[in-house]
Amino acid sequence: MQTDIQLQGFESEPFLERIGVRSRFLIPFAESFETLVQNYASRYMGLTSTAESRLDATLVDIGGPLNFKDQLGNFNTMSGPMKSDQVSQFIQLLEDEDDELPDVGLYVDIDYWITPQKQLKSVDILKTIRAFAQAAWTRSDQIQTLVFGG
């Protein structure tokens, strides 16, 4: 005889306040950090040469948050050019991964989320998580294409 035993907090249809998937990417860039900064500033963040000249200064680094909404839900992004010595501040690495880091890369952090405020079946939760993870890869590729050109 089998009995349905449920542990508190592991209901088959839990009430969900928030579902989110956060993904972080470091995409190698074959050129210099300075080139990546300029590409990112002009192609993604839209920093104009007029704005830069009005400041009478040279841009040395850039990054920033942009928050969006699409058919899946909300997605917050944080991205920017990164040198290998900065990576450990943003991504937890395994012991042997330091050797595999590119000298220069584009860091992309994407947090997809929704606030359903209702009970959901586990199959629906898993579908949402999968969709968010797949969308994050797509968004990362889109950002890379914009910044790197192509």
C-alpha positions as CSV (number, residue, x, y, z in Angstrom):
1,M,0.0,0.0,0.0
2,Q,1.4,3.4,-1.0
3,T,0.6,6.5,0.8
4,D,1.0,10.0,-0.6
5,I,3.4,11.7,1.7
6,Q,4.2,15.4,1.1
7,L,6.9,17.4,2.7
8,Q,6.0,20.9,3.6
9,G,7.5,23.2,1.0
10,F,7.5,20.5,-1.7
11,E,3.8,20.5,-2.7
12,S,2.9,19.2,-6.1
13,E,1.3,22.5,-6.9
14,P,3.1,25.1,-4.8
15,F,2.1,28.8,-4.6
16,L,4.8,30.7,-6.4
17,E,5.6,34.3,-5.7
18,R,8.5,34.4,-8.2
19,I,10.2,32.2,-10.7
20,G,13.6,33.2,-12.0
21,V,16.6,31.9,-13.9
22,R,19.9,33.8,-13.7
23,S,22.5,33.1,-16.4
24,R,26.0,34.5,-16.7
25,F,28.2,34.4,-19.8
26,L,31.7,35.4,-20.6
27,I,32.2,35.5,-24.4
28,P,35.8,35.7,-25.6
29,F,36.8,38.7,-27.7
30,A,39.8,38.3,-30.0
31,E,40.7,42.0,-30.1
32,S,41.8,44.5,-27.4
33,F,39.9,45.6,-24.3
34,E,39.9,49.1,-25.6
35,T,38.2,48.0,-28.9
36,L,35.6,46.1,-27.0
37,V,34.9,49.1,-24.8
38,Q,34.4,51.3,-27.9
39,N,32.2,48.6,-29.6
40,Y,30.1,48.1,-26.5
41,A,29.7,51.9,-26.0
42,S,28.7,52.7,-29.6
43,R,26.9,49.5,-30.7
44,Y,25.0,48.5,-27.6
45,M,24.8,51.4,-25.1
46,G,24.5,54.1,-27.7
47,L,27.1,56.4,-26.4
48,T,27.6,59.0,-29.1
49,S,30.8,60.7,-30.1
50,T,29.1,64.0,-29.3
51,A,28.5,62.9,-25.7
52,E,32.1,61.7,-25.3
53,S,33.6,64.8,-26.8
54,R,31.4,67.1,-24.6
55,L,32.9,65.3,-21.5
56,D,36.3,66.0,-22.9
57,A,37.5,62.7,-21.6
58,T,38.5,59.2,-22.9
59,L,36.2,56.4,-22.1
60,V,38.2,53.6,-20.4
61,D,35.5,51.2,-19.3
62,I,31.7,50.8,-19.5
63,G,29.0,48.5,-18.4
64,G,25.5,48.8,-17.2
65,P,22.1,47.4,-16.5
66,L,19.3,47.4,-19.0
67,N,15.9,45.9,-18.0
68,F,13.4,44.5,-20.5
69,K,10.1,42.6,-20.8
70,D,9.1,40.1,-23.5
71,Q,6.5,37.4,-24.1
72,L,8.1,35.2,-21.4
73,G,8.4,37.8,-18.7
74,N,10.9,40.3,-17.4
75,F,14.6,40.1,-18.0
76,N,17.2,42.2,-16.3
77,T,20.6,42.4,-17.9
78,M,24.0,43.6,-16.7
79,S,26.8,43.5,-19.2
80,G,30.1,45.0,-20.3
81,P,33.7,44.4,-21.4
82,M,35.8,42.5,-18.9
83,K,39.4,41.6,-18.5
84,S,40.3,38.1,-17.1
85,D,41.4,39.5,-13.7
86,Q,37.9,40.9,-13.1
87,V,36.0,37.7,-13.8
88,S,36.2,36.3,-10.3
89,Q,34.3,39.3,-8.9
90,F,31.2,38.3,-11.0
91,I,31.5,34.6,-11.7
92,Q,32.4,31.8,-9.2
93,L,35.1,29.7,-10.9
94,L,36.4,26.2,-10.2
95,E,40.0,25.9,-9.2
96,D,41.3,24.9,-12.7
97,E,39.1,27.3,-14.7
98,D,41.4,30.4,-14.3
99,D,43.7,29.0,-17.0
100,E,40.8,28.8,-19.5
101,L,39.7,32.5,-19.2
102,P,40.1,34.8,-22.2
103,D,42.2,37.9,-21.7
104,V,39.3,40.0,-22.9
105,G,35.6,39.1,-22.9
106,L,32.1,40.4,-23.0
107,Y,30.3,39.7,-19.6
108,V,26.6,39.2,-19.9
109,D,24.3,38.5,-16.9
110,I,20.7,37.8,-17.7
111,D,18.0,37.3,-15.0
112,Y,14.7,36.2,-16.5
113,W,11.7,36.3,-14.0
114,I,8.0,36.4,-13.5
115,T,5.8,36.8,-10.4
116,P,2.9,34.4,-11.0
117,Q,1.3,34.8,-7.5
118,K,-0.6,31.6,-7.9
119,Q,-0.3,27.8,-7.6
120,L,1.5,26.1,-10.5
121,K,1.9,22.5,-11.4
122,S,5.5,21.2,-11.3
123,V,5.4,20.5,-15.1
124,D,4.5,24.2,-15.7
125,I,7.3,25.4,-13.4
126,L,9.8,23.2,-15.3
127,K,8.6,24.5,-18.7
128,T,9.1,28.1,-17.5
129,I,12.6,27.4,-16.2
130,R,13.6,25.7,-19.4
131,A,12.1,28.6,-21.5
132,F,14.0,31.1,-19.4
133,A,17.3,29.3,-19.7
134,Q,16.9,28.9,-23.5
135,A,15.9,32.6,-23.9
136,A,19.0,33.7,-21.9
137,W,21.3,31.9,-24.3
138,T,19.4,33.6,-27.2
139,R,19.7,37.0,-25.6
140,S,23.4,36.5,-24.9
141,D,23.9,35.7,-28.5
142,Q,22.0,38.8,-29.6
143,I,24.0,41.0,-27.4
144,Q,27.2,39.4,-28.6
145,T,26.2,40.0,-32.2
146,L,25.4,43.6,-31.6
147,V,28.6,44.3,-29.7
148,F,31.0,42.3,-31.9
149,G,29.3,43.2,-35.1
150,G,27.8,40.8,-37.6
